[in-house]
């Protein structure tokens, strides 16, 4: 009997090792599909998606695209992607979008800073620095409750935590000036205290979803939490791992990572309503791609246990790749919205592409890509 138990244990170990080996993904294949998706998106950049006309070049939708595109450009070995983004900055005089305080209109600043890191041209970041200086010295006095005056001048919806805070963190790292980090920390904590559900370790999209149920489940929007999770990785990248600020964000990141592991669907994606898989069976690739990006980043940086989290990343990445069409369009991207909804295999959005490229860049590193 004892010998049988030993034999079964060895057999189980063998199959476990074989299963992990079978999960290996070739870096060349990752790069190939990323190029296909990036090229398709650039070719179709000015088309109509969720709205009645193409997105403005500085709109948050494109800002999220650029976050992923700049990660792709870094690994592509082809400066044409950098040149494409640089032209966008030049055509818009390196300005942020229209609304001074609104986090969505800060998103493009992430691209500007990365281009500055490559080219070292001060004019790429000067307008962003000037606008953020103004915000620091003229902080909004609005409250976070929805419907109050100028409520979007503060980060009172969870998507905002992807849009603006990484810009503040990048400026801190770039300049070494503590004031950028201090302002970001204060605002981030206010938003987290307001929107983070400590029991579920997920963020409400905004105040209007608190206390509401959908088929008996709390409503945690996949893409909104995807924005937060990917944003956390982007912020942590800019901070000193020994700092108290890093430890604050790391604590949130780890709580979310554990929750995401528990609620991933068997197919590999995350449901549009994260706790309502059975009611939202349609894949959604923008939120899921940002989750994969954040989880792979955690493994790559020694924060998440590889044996525990690798299967979720592999399953998720393979699912995302399966939703890429033959010509390179990423399907099943939920249109612009603020809540769980619908996604279709023939519908995409620029921010979905940005999320996919962000995920691919981390999965590429995870499997040995240089």
Buried (B, 14 or more C-beta within 10 A) or exposed (E): EEEEEEEEEEEEEEEEEEEBEEBEBEBEEBBEBBBBBBBBBBEBBEEEBBEEEBBBBBBBBBBBBBBBBBBBBBBBEEEEBBEBBBEBBEEBEBBBBEEBBBBBBBBBBBBBBBBBBBEEEEEBBBBBBEBBEEBBEEBBEBBBEEEEEEBBBBBBBBBBBBBBBBBBBBBBBBEEEEBBBBBBBEBBEBBBEBBBBEEBBBBBBBBBBEEEEBEEBBBBBBBBBBBBBBBBBBBBEBBEEEEEBBEBBBEBBBBBBEBBBEBBBEBBBBBBBBBBBEBBEBBBBBBBBBBBBBBBBBBBBEBBEBEEBBBBBBBBBBBBBBBBBEEBBBBBBBBBBBBBBEBEBEBBBBBBBBBBBBBBBBBBBBBEBE
